[in-house]
Amino acid sequence: MITRLLGGATPWLLAALIGLSVFQYQYAQRVSAERDRAVMQAEHADGRAEILKRHQQFQRQQIQTLNAALAERDRALTIIADDMRARTAALERLGETDAESRAWMYSDLPAGIADWLRELQQPSAGDAVRLPRGARAPNE
């Protein structure tokens, strides 16, 4: 009975074993293809990360260059502002001590210059050079 049962089941078992082998082969091929695709995606991501890293380093270098330039500009502006304050103070002292200079400062000057000189004697928020009211640049 066992021989008869095995004799009739052998072709079915063989077919099942072949089917299982085909399924395992296809599954292995699919997993291998997915692995290859994942490796390619990882390599692509690594390439993009390297590009982004180089771009970030370039941007960092640009920021450092700009910061250095702005710091130098601030130093120059501070020197200029200090010089202007010192010259304004010297002019005030000269006007207070020298009668001739005081007379010149308050003499008839071209329109707007006397007011401009008086405004220069007053400190401002930015301590910037102020032009006389209504004054234009020489090329205008």
A tleap script that builds the chain and sets N, CA, C and O, in Angstrom:
source leaprc.protein.ff14SB
mol = sequence {
  NMET ILE THR ARG LEU LEU GLY GLY ALA THR
  PRO TRP LEU LEU ALA ALA LEU ILE GLY LEU
  SER VAL PHE GLN TYR GLN TYR ALA GLN ARG
  VAL SER ALA GLU ARG ASP ARG ALA VAL MET
  GLN ALA GLU HIE ALA ASP GLY ARG ALA GLU
  ILE LEU LYS ARG HIE GLN GLN PHE GLN ARG
  GLN GLN ILE GLN THR LEU ASN ALA ALA LEU
  ALA GLU ARG ASP ARG ALA LEU THR ILE ILE
  ALA ASP ASP MET ARG ALA ARG THR ALA ALA
  LEU GLU ARG LEU GLY GLU THR ASP ALA GLU
  SER ARG ALA TRP MET TYR SER ASP LEU PRO
  ALA GLY ILE ALA ASP TRP LEU ARG GLU LEU
  GLN GLN PRO SER ALA GLY ASP ALA VAL ARG
  LEU PRO ARG GLY ALA ARG ALA PRO ASN CGLU
}
set mol.1.N position { 0.801 -1.176 0.000 }
set mol.1.CA position { 0.000 0.000 0.000 }
set mol.1.C position { 0.865 1.270 0.000 }
set mol.1.O position { 0.572 2.240 -0.699 }
set mol.2.N position { 1.914 1.236 0.785 }
set mol.2.CA position { 2.792 2.404 0.817 }
set mol.2.C position { 3.468 2.552 -0.537 }
set mol.2.O position { 3.637 3.670 -1.024 }
set mol.3.N position { 3.851 1.460 -1.140 }
set mol.3.CA position { 4.488 1.536 -2.435 }
set mol.3.C position { 3.537 2.096 -3.464 }
set mol.3.O position { 3.917 2.923 -4.293 }
set mol.4.N position { 2.334 1.656 -3.409 }
set mol.4.CA position { 1.333 2.165 -4.341 }
set mol.4.C position { 1.067 3.632 -4.086 }
set mol.4.O position { 0.929 4.409 -5.030 }
set mol.5.N position { 0.994 4.022 -2.832 }
set mol.5.CA position { 0.759 5.432 -2.467 }
set mol.5.C position { 1.932 6.295 -2.906 }
set mol.5.O position { 1.746 7.378 -3.459 }
set mol.6.N position { 3.158 5.799 -2.652 }
set mol.6.CA position { 4.350 6.556 -3.060 }
set mol.6.C position { 4.490 6.579 -4.571 }
set mol.6.O position { 4.929 7.578 -5.139 }
set mol.7.N position { 4.127 5.504 -5.215 }
set mol.7.CA position { 4.213 5.440 -6.675 }
set mol.7.C position { 3.281 6.439 -7.333 }
set mol.7.O position { 3.634 7.022 -8.358 }
set mol.8.N position { 2.116 6.649 -6.778 }
set mol.8.CA position { 1.164 7.615 -7.337 }
set mol.8.C position { 1.478 9.032 -6.901 }
set mol.8.O position { 1.131 9.978 -7.608 }
set mol.9.N position { 2.117 9.202 -5.771 }
set mol.9.CA position { 2.408 10.539 -5.258 }
set mol.9.C position { 3.729 11.082 -5.769 }
set mol.9.O position { 3.945 12.293 -5.735 }
set mol.10.N position { 4.601 10.237 -6.233 }
set mol.10.CA position { 5.924 10.678 -6.670 }
set mol.10.C position { 5.841 11.714 -7.779 }
set mol.10.O position { 6.534 12.727 -7.675 }
set mol.11.N position { 5.065 11.545 -8.812 }
set mol.11.CA position { 5.000 12.593 -9.839 }
set mol.11.C position { 4.461 13.908 -9.264 }
set mol.11.O position { 4.903 14.987 -9.659 }
set mol.12.N position { 3.511 13.817 -8.336 }
set mol.12.CA position { 2.964 15.040 -7.732 }
set mol.12.C position { 4.011 15.712 -6.832 }
set mol.12.O position { 4.156 16.934 -6.831 }
set mol.13.N position { 4.717 14.904 -6.085 }
set mol.13.CA position { 5.778 15.462 -5.241 }
set mol.13.C position { 6.895 16.057 -6.090 }
set mol.13.O position { 7.439 17.110 -5.756 }
set mol.14.N position { 7.230 15.402 -7.161 }
set mol.14.CA position { 8.243 15.924 -8.067 }
set mol.14.C position { 7.778 17.230 -8.704 }
set mol.14.O position { 8.566 18.167 -8.836 }
set mol.15.N position { 6.533 17.302 -9.093 }
set mol.15.CA position { 5.979 18.529 -9.681 }
set mol.15.C position { 5.959 19.648 -8.643 }
set mol.15.O position { 6.279 20.798 -8.947 }
set mol.16.N position { 5.583 19.301 -7.428 }
set mol.16.CA position { 5.565 20.313 -6.360 }
set mol.16.C position { 6.976 20.794 -6.069 }
set mol.16.O position { 7.199 21.986 -5.858 }
set mol.17.N position { 7.931 19.869 -6.058 }
set mol.17.CA position { 9.324 20.259 -5.802 }
set mol.17.C position { 9.853 21.148 -6.925 }
set mol.17.O position { 10.564 22.116 -6.656 }
set mol.18.N position { 9.523 20.839 -8.163 }
set mol.18.CA position { 9.942 21.683 -9.298 }
set mol.18.C position { 9.265 23.052 -9.204 }
set mol.18.O position { 9.910 24.078 -9.419 }
set mol.19.N position { 7.997 23.071 -8.891 }
set mol.19.CA position { 7.273 24.349 -8.739 }
set mol.19.C position { 7.869 25.197 -7.622 }
set mol.19.O position { 8.037 26.408 -7.770 }
set mol.20.N position { 8.186 24.553 -6.507 }
set mol.20.CA position { 8.801 25.268 -5.390 }
set mol.20.C position { 10.173 25.797 -5.779 }
set mol.20.O position { 10.537 26.908 -5.395 }
set mol.21.N position { 10.930 25.025 -6.528 }
set mol.21.CA position { 12.250 25.471 -6.985 }
set mol.21.C position { 12.119 26.669 -7.919 }
set mol.21.O position { 12.883 27.629 -7.810 }
set mol.22.N position { 11.151 26.617 -8.841 }
set mol.22.CA position { 10.930 27.755 -9.752 }
set mol.22.C position { 10.529 28.988 -8.952 }
set mol.22.O position { 11.031 30.081 -9.215 }
set mol.23.N position { 9.636 28.831 -7.983 }
set mol.23.CA position { 9.217 29.954 -7.152 }
set mol.23.C position { 10.405 30.541 -6.388 }
set mol.23.O position { 10.558 31.761 -6.322 }
set mol.24.N position { 11.253 29.671 -5.808 }
set mol.24.CA position { 12.423 30.123 -5.056 }
set mol.24.C position { 13.395 30.864 -5.978 }
set mol.24.O position { 13.974 31.875 -5.581 }
set mol.25.N position { 13.579 30.363 -7.217 }
set mol.25.CA position { 14.477 31.021 -8.172 }
set mol.25.C position { 13.945 32.409 -8.533 }
set mol.25.O position { 14.705 33.377 -8.548 }
set mol.26.N position { 12.659 32.510 -8.819 }
set mol.26.CA position { 12.068 33.813 -9.151 }
set mol.26.C position { 12.149 34.776 -7.960 }
set mol.26.O position { 12.434 35.962 -8.131 }
set mol.27.N position { 11.902 34.264 -6.773 }
set mol.27.CA position { 11.984 35.093 -5.566 }
set mol.27.C position { 13.412 35.603 -5.365 }
set mol.27.O position { 13.619 36.768 -5.027 }
set mol.28.N position { 14.396 34.720 -5.576 }
set mol.28.CA position { 15.804 35.110 -5.443 }
set mol.28.C position { 16.168 36.160 -6.492 }
set mol.28.O position { 16.915 37.093 -6.195 }
set mol.29.N position { 15.649 36.021 -7.715 }
set mol.29.CA position { 15.909 37.009 -8.764 }
set mol.29.C position { 15.297 38.369 -8.400 }
set mol.29.O position { 15.929 39.407 -8.597 }
set mol.30.N position { 14.085 38.360 -7.876 }
set mol.30.CA position { 13.414 39.598 -7.483 }
set mol.30.C position { 14.157 40.279 -6.338 }
set mol.30.O position { 14.354 41.494 -6.362 }
set mol.31.N position { 14.568 39.509 -5.341 }
set mol.31.CA position { 15.314 40.071 -4.209 }
set mol.31.C position { 16.654 40.627 -4.688 }
set mol.31.O position { 17.090 41.681 -4.227 }
set mol.32.N position { 17.301 39.924 -5.606 }
set mol.32.CA position { 18.576 40.389 -6.153 }
set mol.32.C position { 18.391 41.702 -6.924 }
set mol.32.O position { 19.212 42.613 -6.810 }
set mol.33.N position { 17.317 41.795 -7.704 }
set mol.33.CA position { 17.037 43.024 -8.461 }
set mol.33.C position { 16.744 44.187 -7.507 }
set mol.33.O position { 17.204 45.305 -7.736 }
set mol.34.N position { 15.987 43.931 -6.447 }
set mol.34.CA position { 15.700 44.969 -5.456 }
set mol.34.C position { 16.980 45.413 -4.751 }
set mol.34.O position { 17.165 46.599 -4.480 }
set mol.35.N position { 17.868 44.450 -4.453 }
set mol.35.CA position { 19.138 44.785 -3.818 }
set mol.35.C position { 19.987 45.653 -4.744 }
set mol.35.O position { 20.576 46.641 -4.306 }
set mol.36.N position { 20.049 45.282 -6.023 }
set mol.36.CA position { 20.820 46.073 -6.983 }
set mol.36.C position { 20.262 47.482 -7.114 }
set mol.36.O position { 21.024 48.445 -7.190 }
set mol.37.N position { 18.940 47.611 -7.139 }
set mol.37.CA position { 18.288 48.925 -7.218 }
set mol.37.C position { 18.585 49.739 -5.963 }
set mol.37.O position { 18.838 50.940 -6.055 }
set mol.38.N position { 18.559 49.111 -4.803 }
set mol.38.CA position { 18.871 49.813 -3.546 }
set mol.38.C position { 20.330 50.269 -3.520 }
set mol.38.O position { 20.634 51.356 -3.030 }
set mol.39.N position { 21.230 49.438 -4.049 }
set mol.39.CA position { 22.648 49.824 -4.110 }
set mol.39.C position { 22.818 51.019 -5.038 }
set mol.39.O position { 23.553 51.953 -4.716 }
set mol.40.N position { 22.153 51.001 -6.178 }
set mol.40.CA position { 22.248 52.123 -7.118 }
set mol.40.C position { 21.687 53.400 -6.492 }
set mol.40.O position { 22.264 54.475 -6.654 }
set mol.41.N position { 20.575 53.285 -5.784 }
set mol.41.CA position { 19.994 54.452 -5.123 }
set mol.41.C position { 20.925 54.985 -4.034 }
set mol.41.O position { 21.056 56.198 -3.865 }
set mol.42.N position { 21.559 54.094 -3.309 }
set mol.42.CA position { 22.501 54.517 -2.265 }
set mol.42.C position { 23.703 55.230 -2.885 }
set mol.42.O position { 24.159 56.245 -2.360 }
set mol.43.N position { 24.217 54.703 -3.999 }
set mol.43.CA position { 25.335 55.357 -4.676 }
set mol.43.C position { 24.923 56.739 -5.190 }
set mol.43.O position { 25.687 57.698 -5.085 }
set mol.44.N position { 23.720 56.832 -5.743 }
set mol.44.CA position { 23.210 58.119 -6.229 }
set mol.44.C position { 23.056 59.103 -5.069 }
set mol.44.O position { 23.420 60.273 -5.190 }
set mol.45.N position { 22.523 58.630 -3.958 }
set mol.45.CA position { 22.361 59.488 -2.778 }
set mol.45.C position { 23.720 59.934 -2.243 }
set mol.45.O position { 23.872 61.078 -1.816 }
set mol.46.N position { 24.704 59.039 -2.263 }
set mol.46.CA position { 26.057 59.410 -1.826 }
set mol.46.C position { 26.639 60.491 -2.733 }
set mol.46.O position { 27.276 61.430 -2.256 }
set mol.47.N position { 26.421 60.358 -4.032 }
set mol.47.CA position { 26.892 61.374 -4.977 }
set mol.47.C position { 26.247 62.725 -4.730 }
set mol.47.O position { 26.923 63.754 -4.734 }
set mol.48.N position { 24.950 62.721 -4.517 }
set mol.48.CA position { 24.237 63.978 -4.228 }
set mol.48.C position { 24.702 64.569 -2.901 }
set mol.48.O position { 24.853 65.785 -2.777 }
set mol.49.N position { 24.928 63.714 -1.917 }
set mol.49.CA position { 25.396 64.204 -0.617 }
set mol.49.C position { 26.767 64.852 -0.761 }
set mol.49.O position { 27.038 65.878 -0.136 }
set mol.50.N position { 27.626 64.267 -1.574 }
set mol.50.CA position { 28.961 64.848 -1.794 }
set mol.50.C position { 28.855 66.203 -2.489 }
set mol.50.O position { 29.567 67.144 -2.137 }
set mol.51.N position { 27.972 66.297 -3.469 }
set mol.51.CA position { 27.762 67.582 -4.153 }
set mol.51.C position { 27.239 68.623 -3.173 }
set mol.51.O position { 27.725 69.753 -3.152 }
set mol.52.N position { 26.261 68.255 -2.369 }
set mol.52.CA position { 25.697 69.189 -1.389 }
set mol.52.C position { 26.738 69.594 -0.347 }
set mol.52.O position { 26.765 70.742 0.097 }
set mol.53.N position { 27.586 68.657 0.036 }
set mol.53.CA position { 28.637 68.968 1.010 }
set mol.53.C position { 29.621 69.977 0.428 }
set mol.53.O position { 30.008 70.927 1.109 }
set mol.54.N position { 30.031 69.777 -0.835 }
set mol.54.CA position { 30.939 70.736 -1.475 }
set mol.54.C position { 30.279 72.103 -1.619 }
set mol.54.O position { 30.932 73.130 -1.433 }
set mol.55.N position { 28.995 72.122 -1.948 }
set mol.55.CA position { 28.272 73.394 -2.066 }
set mol.55.C position { 28.187 74.085 -0.706 }
set mol.55.O position { 28.349 75.302 -0.618 }
set mol.56.N position { 27.940 73.330 0.332 }
set mol.56.CA position { 27.878 73.905 1.675 }
set mol.56.C position { 29.237 74.476 2.076 }
set mol.56.O position { 29.300 75.545 2.684 }
set mol.57.N position { 30.312 73.787 1.748 }
set mol.57.CA position { 31.650 74.305 2.048 }
set mol.57.C position { 31.914 75.600 1.289 }
set mol.57.O position { 32.507 76.531 1.835 }
set mol.58.N position { 31.474 75.663 0.023 }
set mol.58.CA position { 31.626 76.888 -0.765 }
set mol.58.C position { 30.833 78.024 -0.132 }
set mol.58.O position { 31.342 79.137 0.002 }
set mol.59.N position { 29.588 77.751 0.260 }
set mol.59.CA position { 28.763 78.780 0.891 }
set mol.59.C position { 29.391 79.255 2.201 }
set mol.59.O position { 29.386 80.451 2.492 }
set mol.60.N position { 29.924 78.335 2.981 }
set mol.60.CA position { 30.574 78.691 4.243 }
set mol.60.C position { 31.776 79.605 3.976 }
set mol.60.O position { 32.001 80.579 4.695 }
set mol.61.N position { 32.539 79.276 2.936 }
set mol.61.CA position { 33.695 80.101 2.572 }
set mol.61.C position { 33.244 81.494 2.129 }
set mol.61.O position { 33.882 82.489 2.472 }
set mol.62.N position { 32.152 81.569 1.370 }
set mol.62.CA position { 31.621 82.863 0.934 }
set mol.62.C position { 31.176 83.692 2.138 }
set mol.62.O position { 31.429 84.895 2.193 }
set mol.63.N position { 30.520 83.054 3.095 }
set mol.63.CA position { 30.055 83.758 4.294 }
set mol.63.C position { 31.237 84.288 5.086 }
set mol.63.O position { 31.204 85.419 5.572 }
set mol.64.N position { 32.283 83.477 5.221 }
set mol.64.CA position { 33.468 83.926 5.951 }
set mol.64.C position { 34.127 85.112 5.249 }
set mol.64.O position { 34.581 86.051 5.903 }
set mol.65.N position { 34.178 85.067 3.918 }
set mol.65.CA position { 34.755 86.174 3.153 }
set mol.65.C position { 33.929 87.444 3.349 }
set mol.65.O position { 34.479 88.524 3.564 }
set mol.66.N position { 32.607 87.305 3.272 }
set mol.66.CA position { 31.731 88.465 3.468 }
set mol.66.C position { 31.832 89.009 4.887 }
set mol.66.O position { 31.837 90.224 5.087 }
set mol.67.N position { 31.913 88.125 5.868 }
set mol.67.CA position { 32.053 88.576 7.257 }
set mol.67.C position { 33.349 89.347 7.449 }
set mol.67.O position { 33.375 90.371 8.131 }
set mol.68.N position { 34.417 88.856 6.849 }
set mol.68.CA position { 35.701 89.559 6.965 }
set mol.68.C position { 35.627 90.922 6.297 }
set mol.68.O position { 36.135 91.905 6.836 }
set mol.69.N position { 34.995 90.990 5.124 }
set mol.69.CA position { 34.860 92.275 4.424 }
set mol.69.C position { 33.998 93.247 5.229 }
set mol.69.O position { 34.316 94.433 5.318 }
set mol.70.N position { 32.913 92.748 5.813 }
set mol.70.CA position { 32.052 93.621 6.622 }
set mol.70.C position { 32.758 94.088 7.889 }
set mol.70.O position { 32.583 95.228 8.319 }
set mol.71.N position { 33.543 93.221 8.476 }
set mol.71.CA position { 34.289 93.627 9.673 }
set mol.71.C position { 35.297 94.715 9.318 }
set mol.71.O position { 35.462 95.678 10.067 }
set mol.72.N position { 35.967 94.566 8.183 }
set mol.72.CA position { 36.921 95.591 7.737 }
set mol.72.C position { 36.191 96.900 7.446 }
set mol.72.O position { 36.684 97.980 7.772 }
set mol.73.N position { 35.025 96.797 6.834 }
set mol.73.CA position { 34.222 97.999 6.548 }
set mol.73.C position { 33.801 98.678 7.847 }
set mol.73.O position { 33.857 99.904 7.950 }
set mol.74.N position { 33.384 97.904 8.826 }
set mol.74.CA position { 33.001 98.479 10.120 }
set mol.74.C position { 34.180 99.171 10.790 }
set mol.74.O position { 34.029 100.242 11.377 }
set mol.75.N position { 35.357 98.552 10.697 }
set mol.75.CA position { 36.555 99.199 11.276 }
set mol.75.C position { 36.837 100.522 10.575 }
set mol.75.O position { 37.135 101.523 11.227 }
set mol.76.N position { 36.744 100.526 9.248 }
set mol.76.CA position { 36.996 101.757 8.491 }
set mol.76.C position { 35.960 102.826 8.840 }
set mol.76.O position { 36.311 103.994 9.010 }
set mol.77.N position { 34.690 102.435 8.948 }
set mol.77.CA position { 33.638 103.402 9.297 }
set mol.77.C position { 33.838 103.946 10.706 }
set mol.77.O position { 33.585 105.124 10.960 }
set mol.78.N position { 34.285 103.106 11.610 }
set mol.78.CA position { 34.553 103.562 12.979 }
set mol.78.C position { 35.689 104.577 12.978 }
set mol.78.O position { 35.615 105.597 13.664 }
set mol.79.N position { 36.734 104.302 12.215 }
set mol.79.CA position { 37.859 105.240 12.126 }
set mol.79.C position { 37.392 106.568 11.544 }
set mol.79.O position { 37.761 107.633 12.039 }
set mol.80.N position { 36.578 106.503 10.489 }
set mol.80.CA position { 36.067 107.728 9.860 }
set mol.80.C position { 35.188 108.498 10.834 }
set mol.80.O position { 35.318 109.716 10.950 }
set mol.81.N position { 34.294 107.805 11.538 }
set mol.81.CA position { 33.401 108.478 12.493 }
set mol.81.C position { 34.207 109.126 13.614 }
set mol.81.O position { 33.925 110.256 14.012 }
set mol.82.N position { 35.218 108.404 14.127 }
set mol.82.CA position { 36.068 108.986 15.175 }
set mol.82.C position { 36.802 110.219 14.662 }
set mol.82.O position { 36.905 111.218 15.373 }
set mol.83.N position { 37.307 110.160 13.451 }
set mol.83.CA position { 38.008 111.300 12.858 }
set mol.83.C position { 37.058 112.491 12.696 }
set mol.83.O position { 37.423 113.630 12.987 }
set mol.84.N position { 35.839 112.216 12.229 }
set mol.84.CA position { 34.869 113.319 12.057 }
set mol.84.C position { 34.527 113.946 13.397 }
set mol.84.O position { 34.435 115.169 13.502 }
set mol.85.N position { 34.336 113.117 14.432 }
set mol.85.CA position { 34.039 113.678 15.756 }
set mol.85.C position { 35.197 114.532 16.260 }
set mol.85.O position { 34.990 115.603 16.832 }
set mol.86.N position { 36.422 114.042 16.041 }
set mol.86.CA position { 37.592 114.812 16.485 }
set mol.86.C position { 37.691 116.126 15.727 }
set mol.86.O position { 37.999 117.156 16.328 }
set mol.87.N position { 37.440 116.117 14.435 }
set mol.87.CA position { 37.514 117.345 13.643 }
set mol.87.C position { 36.387 118.298 14.010 }
set mol.87.O position { 36.588 119.512 14.042 }
set mol.88.N position { 35.212 117.763 14.284 }
set mol.88.CA position { 34.097 118.620 14.706 }
set mol.88.C position { 34.415 119.271 16.041 }
set mol.88.O position { 34.158 120.458 16.238 }
set mol.89.N position { 34.973 118.492 16.954 }
set mol.89.CA position { 35.354 119.052 18.257 }
set mol.89.C position { 36.434 120.117 18.092 }
set mol.89.O position { 36.404 121.147 18.766 }
set mol.90.N position { 37.393 119.870 17.191 }
set mol.90.CA position { 38.448 120.856 16.953 }
set mol.90.C position { 37.870 122.135 16.369 }
set mol.90.O position { 38.292 123.234 16.731 }
set mol.91.N position { 36.900 121.994 15.460 }
set mol.91.CA position { 36.255 123.189 14.890 }
set mol.91.C position { 35.496 123.959 15.965 }
set mol.91.O position { 35.530 125.189 15.991 }
set mol.92.N position { 34.811 123.240 16.851 }
set mol.92.CA position { 34.079 123.912 17.926 }
set mol.92.C position { 35.046 124.666 18.835 }
set mol.92.O position { 34.794 125.815 19.196 }
set mol.93.N position { 36.144 124.023 19.201 }
set mol.93.CA position { 37.135 124.699 20.047 }
set mol.93.C position { 37.729 125.915 19.342 }
set mol.93.O position { 37.951 126.959 19.956 }
set mol.94.N position { 37.983 125.761 18.032 }
set mol.94.CA position { 38.536 126.871 17.267 }
set mol.94.C position { 37.551 128.033 17.226 }
set mol.94.O position { 37.947 129.191 17.353 }
set mol.95.N position { 36.264 127.725 17.049 }
set mol.95.CA position { 35.251 128.784 17.026 }
set mol.95.C position { 35.088 129.451 18.375 }
set mol.95.O position { 34.775 130.639 18.452 }
set mol.96.N position { 35.299 128.692 19.438 }
set mol.96.CA position { 35.157 129.258 20.780 }
set mol.96.C position { 36.364 130.097 21.180 }
set mol.96.O position { 36.218 131.066 21.924 }
set mol.97.N position { 37.553 129.742 20.701 }
set mol.97.CA position { 38.773 130.423 21.155 }
set mol.97.C position { 39.268 131.500 20.196 }
set mol.97.O position { 39.895 132.466 20.630 }
set mol.98.N position { 39.004 131.353 18.922 }
set mol.98.CA position { 39.542 132.287 17.932 }
set mol.98.C position { 38.425 133.183 17.424 }
set mol.98.O position { 37.472 132.714 16.803 }
set mol.99.N position { 38.553 134.478 17.696 }
set mol.99.CA position { 37.516 135.435 17.308 }
set mol.99.C position { 37.392 135.513 15.797 }
set mol.99.O position { 36.280 135.631 15.280 }
set mol.100.N position { 38.495 135.451 15.081 }
set mol.100.CA position { 38.447 135.554 13.617 }
set mol.100.C position { 37.699 134.369 13.021 }
set mol.100.O position { 36.887 134.526 12.109 }
set mol.101.N position { 37.986 133.168 13.554 }
set mol.101.CA position { 37.284 131.971 13.066 }
set mol.101.C position { 35.806 132.047 13.402 }
set mol.101.O position { 34.958 131.685 12.585 }
set mol.102.N position { 35.496 132.517 14.603 }
set mol.102.CA position { 34.095 132.660 15.005 }
set mol.102.C position { 33.402 133.644 14.076 }
set mol.102.O position { 32.268 133.397 13.665 }
set mol.103.N position { 34.050 134.752 13.734 }
set mol.103.CA position { 33.459 135.726 12.832 }
set mol.103.C position { 33.234 135.105 11.453 }
set mol.103.O position { 32.209 135.342 10.813 }
set mol.104.N position { 34.215 134.298 11.002 }
set mol.104.CA position { 34.052 133.660 9.691 }
set mol.104.C position { 32.901 132.667 9.719 }
set mol.104.O position { 32.122 132.592 8.769 }
set mol.105.N position { 32.788 131.899 10.811 }
set mol.105.CA position { 31.730 130.900 10.904 }
set mol.105.C position { 30.356 131.535 10.854 }
set mol.105.O position { 29.415 130.929 10.341 }
set mol.106.N position { 30.221 132.740 11.376 }
set mol.106.CA position { 28.905 133.368 11.419 }
set mol.106.C position { 28.781 134.480 10.379 }
set mol.106.O position { 27.835 135.266 10.434 }
set mol.107.N position { 29.710 134.560 9.440 }
set mol.107.CA position { 29.641 135.585 8.392 }
set mol.107.C position { 28.676 135.156 7.309 }
set mol.107.O position { 28.161 134.038 7.308 }
set mol.108.N position { 28.443 136.093 6.371 }
set mol.108.CA position { 27.567 135.775 5.243 }
set mol.108.C position { 28.243 134.735 4.362 }
set mol.108.O position { 29.313 134.966 3.799 }
set mol.109.N position { 27.612 133.625 4.264 }
set mol.109.CA position { 28.126 132.529 3.453 }
set mol.109.C position { 27.090 132.197 2.393 }
set mol.109.O position { 25.948 132.646 2.486 }
set mol.110.N position { 27.466 131.427 1.396 }
set mol.110.CA position { 26.463 131.001 0.409 }
set mol.110.C position { 25.290 130.310 1.110 }
set mol.110.O position { 25.440 129.733 2.187 }
set mol.111.N position { 24.132 130.383 0.477 }
set mol.111.CA position { 22.889 129.876 1.068 }
set mol.111.C position { 23.051 128.438 1.555 }
set mol.111.O position { 23.524 127.572 0.819 }
set mol.112.N position { 22.665 128.204 2.770 }
set mol.112.CA position { 22.652 126.866 3.339 }
set mol.112.C position { 23.938 126.462 4.034 }
set mol.112.O position { 23.908 125.549 4.860 }
set mol.113.N position { 25.062 127.090 3.744 }
set mol.113.CA position { 26.335 126.685 4.331 }
set mol.113.C position { 26.373 126.987 5.823 }
set mol.113.O position { 26.822 126.152 6.609 }
set mol.114.N position { 25.907 128.175 6.230 }
set mol.114.CA position { 25.928 128.523 7.651 }
set mol.114.C position { 25.080 127.545 8.458 }
set mol.114.O position { 25.490 127.095 9.528 }
set mol.115.N position { 23.890 127.215 7.938 }
set mol.115.CA position { 23.038 126.241 8.638 }
set mol.115.C position { 23.715 124.871 8.689 }
set mol.115.O position { 23.647 124.167 9.696 }
set mol.116.N position { 24.358 124.515 7.602 }
set mol.116.CA position { 25.037 123.222 7.537 }
set mol.116.C position { 26.172 123.170 8.554 }
set mol.116.O position { 26.358 122.152 9.220 }
set mol.117.N position { 26.926 124.247 8.680 }
set mol.117.CA position { 28.004 124.281 9.660 }
set mol.117.C position { 27.453 124.175 11.079 }
set mol.117.O position { 28.041 123.507 11.930 }
set mol.118.N position { 26.331 124.831 11.329 }
set mol.118.CA position { 25.733 124.734 12.669 }
set mol.118.C position { 25.233 123.309 12.940 }
set mol.118.O position { 25.368 122.795 14.050 }
set mol.119.N position { 24.657 122.686 11.915 }
set mol.119.CA position { 24.180 121.309 12.078 }
set mol.119.C position { 25.339 120.351 12.328 }
set mol.119.O position { 25.194 119.378 13.067 }
set mol.120.N position { 26.488 120.626 11.713 }
set mol.120.CA position { 27.649 119.767 11.930 }
set mol.120.C position { 28.103 119.788 13.385 }
set mol.120.O position { 28.690 118.821 13.872 }
set mol.121.N position { 27.832 120.878 14.068 }
set mol.121.CA position { 28.267 120.990 15.448 }
set mol.121.C position { 27.384 120.185 16.389 }
set mol.121.O position { 27.746 119.961 17.545 }
set mol.122.N position { 26.241 119.753 15.907 }
set mol.122.CA position { 25.331 118.978 16.742 }
set mol.122.C position { 25.518 117.495 16.410 }
set mol.122.O position { 25.527 117.125 15.236 }
set mol.123.N position { 25.665 116.648 17.423 }
set mol.123.CA position { 25.826 115.216 17.147 }
set mol.123.C position { 24.530 114.637 16.595 }
set mol.123.O position { 23.435 115.073 16.951 }
set mol.124.N position { 24.672 113.668 15.739 }
set mol.124.CA position { 23.492 113.005 15.183 }
set mol.124.C position { 23.567 111.512 15.491 }
set mol.124.O position { 24.576 111.020 15.997 }
set mol.125.N position { 22.484 110.802 15.178 }
set mol.125.CA position { 22.415 109.375 15.477 }
set mol.125.C position { 23.468 108.595 14.691 }
set mol.125.O position { 24.102 107.691 15.236 }
set mol.126.N position { 23.658 108.935 13.418 }
set mol.126.CA position { 24.603 108.186 12.596 }
set mol.126.C position { 25.943 108.858 12.470 }
set mol.126.O position { 26.886 108.253 11.960 }
set mol.127.N position { 26.059 110.105 12.925 }
set mol.127.CA position { 27.288 110.884 12.760 }
set mol.127.C position { 27.766 110.858 11.310 }
set mol.127.O position { 28.965 110.756 11.049 }
set mol.128.N position { 26.844 110.950 10.386 }
set mol.128.CA position { 27.187 110.948 8.970 }
set mol.128.C position { 27.313 112.389 8.482 }
set mol.128.O position { 26.858 113.321 9.145 }
set mol.129.N position { 27.922 112.557 7.343 }
set mol.129.CA position { 28.055 113.892 6.762 }
set mol.129.C position { 26.693 114.331 6.259 }
set mol.129.O position { 26.025 113.606 5.521 }
set mol.130.N position { 26.292 115.516 6.664 }
set mol.130.CA position { 25.011 116.050 6.222 }
set mol.130.C position { 25.267 117.168 5.228 }
set mol.130.O position { 26.100 118.046 5.451 }
set mol.131.N position { 24.550 117.116 4.150 }
set mol.131.CA position { 24.675 118.156 3.135 }
set mol.131.C position { 23.746 119.319 3.472 }
set mol.131.O position { 22.749 119.124 4.167 }
set mol.132.N position { 24.052 120.520 2.994 }
set mol.132.CA position { 23.152 121.632 3.222 }
set mol.132.C position { 21.794 121.346 2.601 }
set mol.132.O position { 21.693 120.606 1.622 }
set mol.133.N position { 20.760 121.930 3.169 }
set mol.133.CA position { 19.419 121.724 2.616 }
set mol.133.C position { 19.362 122.267 1.202 }
set mol.133.O position { 19.821 123.377 0.930 }
set mol.134.N position { 18.803 121.487 0.318 }
set mol.134.CA position { 18.684 121.906 -1.064 }
set mol.134.C position { 19.968 121.769 -1.846 }
set mol.134.O position { 20.007 122.148 -3.017 }
set mol.135.N position { 21.028 121.239 -1.244 }
set mol.135.CA position { 22.295 121.107 -1.946 }
set mol.135.C position { 22.248 119.909 -2.871 }
set mol.135.O position { 21.553 118.928 -2.604 }
set mol.136.N position { 22.983 119.996 -3.947 }
set mol.136.CA position { 23.069 118.906 -4.915 }
set mol.136.C position { 24.527 118.554 -5.112 }
set mol.136.O position { 25.427 119.338 -4.809 }
set mol.137.N position { 24.734 117.378 -5.619 }
set mol.137.CA position { 26.097 116.981 -5.949 }
set mol.137.C position { 26.591 117.845 -7.107 }
set mol.137.O position { 25.768 118.326 -7.886 }
set mol.138.N position { 27.896 118.062 -7.255 }
set mol.138.CA position { 28.418 118.942 -8.289 }
set mol.138.C position { 28.029 118.529 -9.704 }
set mol.138.O position { 27.924 119.384 -10.583 }
set mol.139.N position { 27.815 117.236 -9.943 }
set mol.139.CA position { 27.494 116.796 -11.298 }
set mol.139.C position { 26.012 116.861 -11.627 }
set mol.139.O position { 25.630 116.533 -12.751 }
set mol.140.N position { 25.177 117.264 -10.708 }
set mol.140.CA position { 23.735 117.293 -10.959 }
set mol.140.C position { 23.305 118.598 -11.553 }
set mol.140.O position { 22.121 118.792 -11.827 }
savepdb mol mol.pdb
quit
